[in-house]
Amino acid sequence: MHGAGESDEGDELDVIVRLPVALDPVLHRRLIRWCQETARSLDVLELSRAAVLEALIEQLDDDPRLSAAVRRRLATAPESSTRAGSGRGAGRGRGVASAG
């Protein structure tokens, strides 16, 4: 039996997490185009955006230089709303919001 917020080690690995993401329309088109081009180069019918995000997350964990570069980009990104997709130009701030 588990209390609130407790789980057996590994339980979270058994559940698929859905992650709704609001993207700037231009970024969304760029992602779709990249997936299509990469699917062609890999000679597969389709490459899901989820597969791309999974690969990117793994790369961020595995590559300290890439991780540092992304952190630098996020640190210098224009401040944006905490709610992704809100307002004109949403997505350009990469979802970074100041604390407080």
N, C-alpha and C positions, 0 to 999 in steps of 0.2 A: 504494500500500500504506500502511496506517495502523498506527501503534503503538497500544498500549492507551490508551483514552480519547481518541483522536484521530479526527476525522471531517472530511469536506469540509464547507465552510460550507453550511448549509441541509439537510444530511442529516437532522437531527432533525425537520425539517418534513414529511418524507415518511412518517413513522411515526405511526400513531394510538396514543395512550397510553391505556391503561385505568387508571382511578383508583378503586380500591375505597374507598368512604367509609362509615364506621360513624357513623350519626346517632342521636341520641336519638329514640325513637319519636314524641314530640310534634313535634319539628322535622321529622321525615320526613313526618308527616301534614300539617303546615303547608306544606311544599314541594309535596306532591302537590296540595293544595287550591289553592295559588297557580297551579300549572301548569294545572289544570283551568279555573280562572276566567279566566286569561290566554288560554288556547286559545279559550274561548268569545268573549272580547272581540276576539280577532284573527280570529275566524271560521275557525279551523282545527280539524281533528278532534282533534289531539293535539299537545302541546308537551312535548318530552323534557326530562328533568332535565339531561341533558348540554348541551342548547341553552341552558338557563338559566344553568348554570355558566359556559359559554363567554361569554355576554353579561355576566355579573357580572365575570369576569376582565378582559374588555375595558374595562368601565366603571372598574374599579380602576386600570387603566393610563392611561385617558383623563381621569379626573376626580381631580385632586389633593385636592380637598376630601373626596370620598368615601373616597379612599385614607387620608387622615389620620384620618377618623372611624373607619374600620375598625381602623386601628392603635391609636387611643385605646381602643376597645372591647376589643381583644385585650390591651392592656397592663393594663387594669383587671379583666379576666376572672379568675374564681377559677382557681387553678392546677389542672391536671388531669394525668392520666397521659399519657405520650408515646404510649401505644397507644390509639387512638381506640376508643371503645365499651367500655372496660374499667370495670367497677364501676358502682355505682348512680349515676344522674344523669349518665352519660356524655354528652358533647356540650355540657353546660352550660358547661364550661371552654373550649370552642371549640378544643380541641386544643393549648392553650398549655402548654408545660412549661418549667421553669427549666433552664438549662444546668448540666451537672455531674452 
